[in-house]
Amino acid sequence: MRRLIITISALTLLAGSTLSRAQHSHGVLTPGVTFPQDDAVLIEPPKMVTMSFRVDVRLLKLALYTAEEEWIDIGFAYDPGRKNNSFVLPIPFELPASEYYIARWSVTDDVRGLVNGEFKFAFGAGAIPPSETIDSRVSDLEEVLPSTGSYRRETLQ
């Protein structure tokens, strides 16, 4: 009986520690540093996009988009043999005009699975943080609701 209790206790502790690691493992696969930083406003356009991670990862995707979701080809090519904790991708041309830019990435470390993320930035005179631009947008959708009380008429008669 005592062995059974010890075995159950050990399994419970093992399962608990595995669960706690699984819940927090994706934080390891998020970049510790990016350039440009998320929501940054730069004076001049960036000459590169950089990402640094806490552990070695495979960079599966690094794509740049305008605020209108138009893809900008910055020449990223997946290299299955490259596993590192820092990545630098030069931007050797002028970026198209946009209110802000979105850098979307995907990584894996072959242990914790796939993690996707993004960071946004803007640049130039008069640029404002992307979060402020997004928050200021007003939807042109129209909400249509039934007349007040119209659903009650049938129950009152």
Backbone bond lengths (Angstrom), bond angles and torsions (degrees), N, CA, C in turn:
res aa  C-N    CA-C-N  psi(-1)  N-CA   C-N-CA  omega(-1)  CA-C   N-CA-C  phi
1 M - - - 1.440 - - 1.530 110.87 -
2 R 1.328 114.65 -42.09 1.454 119.33 -178.77 1.530 110.43 -63.79
3 R 1.354 117.39 -39.88 1.468 121.16 178.09 1.521 110.88 -62.05
4 L 1.321 116.56 -38.72 1.459 121.13 179.40 1.523 110.22 -63.49
5 I 1.303 118.08 -43.32 1.462 122.23 179.02 1.524 110.47 -64.43
6 I 1.324 117.04 -43.33 1.469 120.95 178.95 1.535 109.97 -63.93
7 T 1.327 116.83 -42.78 1.469 120.83 179.58 1.523 110.58 -63.34
8 I 1.319 117.87 -45.23 1.471 121.68 179.11 1.527 110.00 -63.46
9 S 1.309 118.04 -41.97 1.468 121.76 178.81 1.524 110.88 -62.27
10 A 1.324 116.01 -44.16 1.464 119.77 -179.82 1.523 111.00 -64.40
11 L 1.326 117.03 -43.04 1.466 120.26 178.55 1.523 111.89 -64.32
12 T 1.329 116.90 -38.36 1.461 120.95 178.06 1.524 110.45 -63.49
13 L 1.325 117.05 -45.23 1.459 120.71 178.43 1.523 111.52 -63.43
14 L 1.308 116.94 -42.15 1.458 121.62 179.41 1.521 110.78 -63.81
15 A 1.317 117.12 -45.72 1.470 121.02 179.73 1.524 110.21 -64.05
16 G 1.314 117.60 -41.36 1.462 121.44 179.23 1.513 112.59 -62.53
17 S 1.333 117.20 -43.76 1.464 119.70 -179.55 1.519 111.02 -69.38
18 T 1.342 117.75 -34.67 1.461 120.88 177.59 1.521 110.16 -67.44
19 L 1.331 117.35 -42.34 1.459 120.78 178.37 1.517 111.51 -63.02
20 S 1.325 117.44 -43.28 1.461 119.37 -178.45 1.522 110.70 -65.30
21 R 1.332 117.59 -36.19 1.465 119.60 176.39 1.512 110.65 -67.93
22 A 1.317 117.88 -39.73 1.462 121.38 -178.74 1.522 110.75 -65.28
23 Q 1.316 117.72 -37.38 1.458 120.88 -178.67 1.523 111.69 -68.51
24 H 1.302 118.90 -29.10 1.454 121.81 -175.11 1.526 113.75 -108.35
25 S 1.308 118.46 1.91 1.454 120.28 -173.88 1.523 113.16 -70.52
26 H 1.328 118.52 -29.97 1.455 119.55 -178.25 1.525 111.69 -66.63
27 G 1.325 118.37 -26.41 1.459 120.95 176.87 1.518 111.95 -60.57
28 V 1.313 116.58 -30.25 1.463 121.43 178.07 1.522 110.09 -66.95
29 L 1.332 116.66 -30.83 1.457 120.98 -175.86 1.528 113.67 -93.33
30 T 1.316 117.60 10.21 1.461 119.27 173.06 1.523 108.05 -96.71
31 P 1.329 116.23 147.25 1.468 117.76 -177.03 1.522 111.98 -63.87
32 G 1.311 116.20 135.48 1.463 120.74 173.74 1.517 109.89 -75.74
33 V 1.332 116.11 -33.21 1.467 122.18 -178.74 1.517 108.88 -142.23
34 T 1.329 115.60 137.07 1.463 120.86 170.60 1.520 108.14 -129.99
35 F 1.302 115.57 153.69 1.466 120.83 168.41 1.505 106.74 -133.77
36 P 1.302 115.18 123.95 1.458 128.97 -4.14 1.534 111.94 -66.70
37 Q 1.316 115.27 156.68 1.456 119.85 176.97 1.522 109.17 -71.09
38 D 1.340 115.63 156.63 1.462 119.94 178.73 1.522 109.89 -60.74
39 D 1.325 116.13 131.53 1.462 125.32 177.53 1.534 112.91 70.95
40 A 1.337 116.96 17.88 1.466 121.44 -178.81 1.523 111.01 -75.42
41 V 1.331 114.82 151.98 1.460 121.96 170.45 1.526 106.22 -120.58
42 L 1.318 116.31 116.25 1.461 122.43 -178.76 1.528 110.09 -100.41
43 I 1.308 116.10 153.53 1.462 120.97 176.78 1.527 109.71 -72.74
44 E 1.313 115.94 -44.31 1.470 121.70 -178.87 1.516 109.79 -119.26
45 P 1.336 117.77 160.81 1.471 119.43 178.19 1.529 110.98 -64.21
46 P 1.315 117.31 144.40 1.467 119.39 179.73 1.526 110.56 -68.33
47 K 1.302 115.75 146.36 1.473 121.90 176.57 1.529 111.00 -92.77
48 M 1.353 115.67 -7.28 1.458 120.72 -178.64 1.520 110.01 -160.84
49 V 1.328 114.91 162.08 1.460 122.65 170.27 1.521 105.65 -117.49
50 T 1.333 117.02 129.24 1.462 120.36 179.59 1.527 109.99 -126.83
51 M 1.314 115.28 149.60 1.456 122.19 177.00 1.520 108.84 -142.23
52 S 1.328 116.17 133.13 1.468 121.71 176.54 1.519 108.72 -123.64
53 F 1.328 115.94 133.20 1.459 122.48 -178.27 1.521 109.88 -114.49
54 R 1.331 116.35 164.18 1.469 121.89 -179.19 1.526 112.28 -77.37
55 V 1.334 116.43 -23.20 1.462 122.54 -179.90 1.523 108.32 -133.51
56 D 1.323 116.43 166.60 1.465 120.11 175.15 1.527 109.66 -69.10
57 V 1.329 115.63 132.93 1.462 121.97 -179.92 1.523 109.47 -135.53
58 R 1.323 115.12 164.20 1.457 121.98 169.81 1.526 106.78 -98.81
59 L 1.313 116.35 122.24 1.459 120.90 177.41 1.527 107.16 -84.33
60 L 1.316 115.72 107.37 1.454 121.51 -176.45 1.526 111.92 -85.46
61 K 1.336 116.21 -31.95 1.460 120.54 -176.98 1.521 109.75 -151.31
62 L 1.312 116.13 138.45 1.460 122.92 167.62 1.518 105.25 -144.04
63 A 1.317 115.95 107.30 1.459 121.43 -175.69 1.523 108.95 -126.38
64 L 1.317 115.64 145.91 1.458 122.18 -179.98 1.520 108.79 -115.18
65 Y 1.338 116.27 136.50 1.464 122.61 -178.89 1.518 109.84 -131.98
66 T 1.341 115.61 153.79 1.456 120.58 172.22 1.529 108.06 -80.22
67 A 1.310 116.84 173.60 1.463 121.58 177.25 1.526 111.04 -61.69
68 E 1.323 116.80 -24.73 1.474 121.83 179.48 1.529 111.68 -88.80
69 E 1.336 117.17 11.91 1.470 123.84 178.54 1.527 113.28 68.72
70 E 1.328 117.83 25.44 1.464 121.07 175.39 1.523 108.19 -87.85
71 W 1.332 116.50 127.98 1.455 122.90 -177.97 1.517 110.28 -71.12
72 I 1.334 115.99 136.89 1.465 122.86 175.82 1.518 106.82 -113.39
73 D 1.313 117.64 118.45 1.465 121.61 -178.43 1.529 109.30 -75.65
74 I 1.327 116.24 104.96 1.468 120.50 179.18 1.525 111.30 -102.45
75 G 1.324 116.12 10.92 1.460 120.68 172.78 1.512 115.90 80.44
76 F 1.326 118.64 20.08 1.459 119.42 177.96 1.520 109.52 -68.87
77 A 1.322 116.44 135.60 1.459 122.31 174.52 1.529 108.10 -133.41
78 Y 1.310 116.62 126.71 1.459 121.92 179.08 1.525 109.55 -65.71
79 D 1.320 115.78 131.01 1.459 122.01 176.62 1.524 107.62 -117.50
80 P 1.349 118.58 102.39 1.470 120.64 -176.28 1.516 113.87 -62.11
81 G 1.319 118.46 -20.69 1.456 121.13 -179.95 1.519 113.72 -87.72
82 R 1.325 117.39 -5.59 1.468 120.23 -176.26 1.524 110.76 -99.23
83 K 1.317 114.87 118.90 1.456 122.37 174.52 1.521 105.62 -129.90
84 N 1.322 116.58 120.41 1.456 120.72 -173.53 1.515 108.85 -152.91
85 N 1.337 116.68 172.64 1.458 119.81 175.56 1.525 112.54 -106.33
86 S 1.337 118.04 -3.85 1.469 122.18 177.78 1.517 110.23 -135.49
87 F 1.326 114.90 138.48 1.456 121.39 179.55 1.526 109.14 -135.58
88 V 1.319 115.97 136.69 1.463 122.33 178.61 1.523 107.06 -130.31
89 L 1.313 116.49 125.22 1.460 121.04 177.76 1.522 108.41 -123.43
90 P 1.338 118.03 111.38 1.469 121.03 -179.96 1.533 111.55 -66.44
91 I 1.314 115.48 149.31 1.461 122.68 172.01 1.522 105.94 -115.64
92 P 1.337 117.73 92.90 1.468 121.35 -171.38 1.533 114.36 -85.48
93 F 1.318 117.76 13.86 1.471 120.28 -177.46 1.524 109.36 -140.80
94 E 1.319 115.56 170.44 1.456 121.13 179.74 1.526 109.24 -78.31
95 L 1.315 116.13 130.64 1.460 120.68 178.76 1.527 110.03 -72.38
96 P 1.328 117.63 146.15 1.464 119.86 177.04 1.530 110.19 -66.23
97 A 1.317 116.28 155.69 1.468 120.90 -179.63 1.527 110.20 -62.39
98 S 1.326 116.43 137.54 1.459 122.80 178.14 1.525 108.23 -164.71
99 E 1.333 116.16 152.76 1.465 119.83 176.49 1.524 110.83 -63.19
100 Y 1.318 115.03 -37.30 1.463 121.48 177.03 1.521 108.01 -159.50
101 Y 1.336 116.31 174.78 1.460 122.59 -177.54 1.525 108.79 -128.44
102 I 1.327 115.46 150.51 1.458 121.50 -179.72 1.529 107.90 -121.89
103 A 1.326 117.14 122.70 1.465 122.37 173.92 1.520 107.24 -102.07
104 R 1.324 116.74 116.78 1.469 121.75 179.36 1.518 109.27 -109.06
105 W 1.339 116.06 137.24 1.456 121.03 -176.10 1.521 110.52 -136.02
106 S 1.324 114.91 158.79 1.468 123.31 173.33 1.521 107.73 -140.56
107 V 1.340 116.12 135.80 1.464 121.33 178.64 1.521 110.55 -138.57
108 T 1.331 114.35 162.67 1.460 121.82 169.72 1.525 107.12 -147.01
109 D 1.323 115.57 153.90 1.464 119.46 173.31 1.519 110.19 -115.08
110 D 1.321 116.77 14.44 1.462 125.01 179.68 1.531 112.90 68.39
111 V 1.326 118.17 5.74 1.459 121.24 179.53 1.528 109.85 -123.49
112 R 1.313 116.82 -51.28 1.458 122.11 -172.62 1.529 114.14 -90.35
113 G 1.310 118.00 -5.44 1.463 120.39 179.52 1.518 112.39 97.24
114 L 1.309 115.77 -164.85 1.457 123.97 -176.18 1.518 110.76 -91.59
115 V 1.322 117.01 135.77 1.458 122.12 175.38 1.529 107.41 -129.82
116 N 1.332 115.74 131.47 1.460 122.82 177.90 1.517 108.77 -113.03
117 G 1.315 115.98 152.86 1.453 119.63 176.55 1.516 110.34 -163.85
118 E 1.313 114.70 -179.58 1.452 120.20 177.92 1.516 109.57 -157.08
119 F 1.322 114.77 158.61 1.456 120.95 169.77 1.520 107.14 -141.46
120 K 1.331 115.33 150.82 1.458 121.44 -175.68 1.515 109.48 -119.30
121 F 1.348 115.99 152.52 1.457 121.03 176.31 1.510 109.53 -154.55
122 A 1.317 115.00 163.26 1.463 121.89 176.66 1.523 107.12 -137.66
123 F 1.339 116.49 165.07 1.459 119.81 175.95 1.517 110.08 -153.23
124 G 1.334 113.91 162.71 1.457 120.54 174.26 1.515 113.21 104.02
125 A 1.337 113.78 168.67 1.467 120.68 178.81 1.524 108.76 -64.10
126 G 1.308 116.37 132.04 1.454 121.10 178.62 1.516 114.66 82.20
127 A 1.321 118.28 -1.15 1.468 120.58 179.23 1.518 109.66 -69.31
128 I 1.314 115.78 145.96 1.463 121.20 175.58 1.532 108.00 -124.92
129 P 1.338 117.69 160.48 1.464 119.78 -179.33 1.528 111.11 -55.41
130 P 1.320 117.20 138.52 1.460 120.32 179.86 1.529 113.55 -53.04
131 S 1.323 117.77 -36.63 1.467 119.74 -179.39 1.529 111.00 -61.65
132 E 1.324 117.56 -36.50 1.466 120.71 178.59 1.528 110.72 -70.23
133 T 1.323 116.94 -38.89 1.457 120.91 177.73 1.524 110.13 -62.63
134 I 1.321 116.71 -45.91 1.464 121.12 -179.35 1.526 110.68 -64.97
135 D 1.331 117.85 -44.01 1.466 121.83 -179.60 1.528 112.39 -64.03
136 S 1.328 117.32 -28.52 1.464 120.18 -175.92 1.523 113.08 -82.27
137 R 1.307 117.63 -11.46 1.471 120.19 -179.58 1.513 110.40 -69.64
138 V 1.318 114.54 135.02 1.453 121.16 178.64 1.521 107.54 -107.24
139 S 1.291 115.98 133.19 1.455 120.84 -179.46 1.524 110.48 -73.72
140 D 1.324 116.84 143.42 1.464 120.84 175.54 1.531 111.09 -98.12
141 L 1.333 116.47 11.14 1.459 120.87 176.75 1.520 109.70 -73.46
142 E 1.318 116.59 145.77 1.452 121.40 -179.64 1.520 109.14 -113.00
143 E 1.312 116.19 129.33 1.459 120.74 -179.47 1.532 108.71 -88.44
144 V 1.316 116.56 128.87 1.462 121.29 179.91 1.529 107.70 -114.55
145 L 1.338 115.19 118.34 1.464 121.38 -178.94 1.519 109.72 -118.65
146 P 1.330 118.26 152.47 1.471 119.91 176.57 1.520 109.88 -68.67
147 S 1.330 115.90 157.76 1.465 120.83 177.26 1.521 109.00 -60.35
148 T 1.325 116.16 144.34 1.459 120.47 -179.48 1.519 109.83 -62.88
149 G 1.304 116.91 128.25 1.466 122.13 175.65 1.507 114.82 82.82
150 S 1.316 120.45 -8.24 1.452 120.57 -175.11 1.530 112.07 -63.09
151 Y 1.287 117.37 -27.93 1.463 120.28 179.38 1.517 112.00 -75.48
152 R 1.341 117.88 -12.81 1.462 121.05 -176.12 1.522 113.06 -91.28
153 R 1.300 118.93 -18.86 1.456 121.37 -173.72 1.525 112.05 -54.78
154 E 1.320 115.81 -43.62 1.457 119.46 -177.01 1.527 111.91 -66.15
155 T 1.310 117.29 -33.35 1.476 119.19 -178.07 1.518 111.97 -80.06
156 L 1.350 117.92 -19.16 1.460 120.47 -178.53 1.537 111.62 -86.27
157 Q 1.302 119.19 -20.82 1.471 120.96 -177.16 1.478 113.12 -83.93
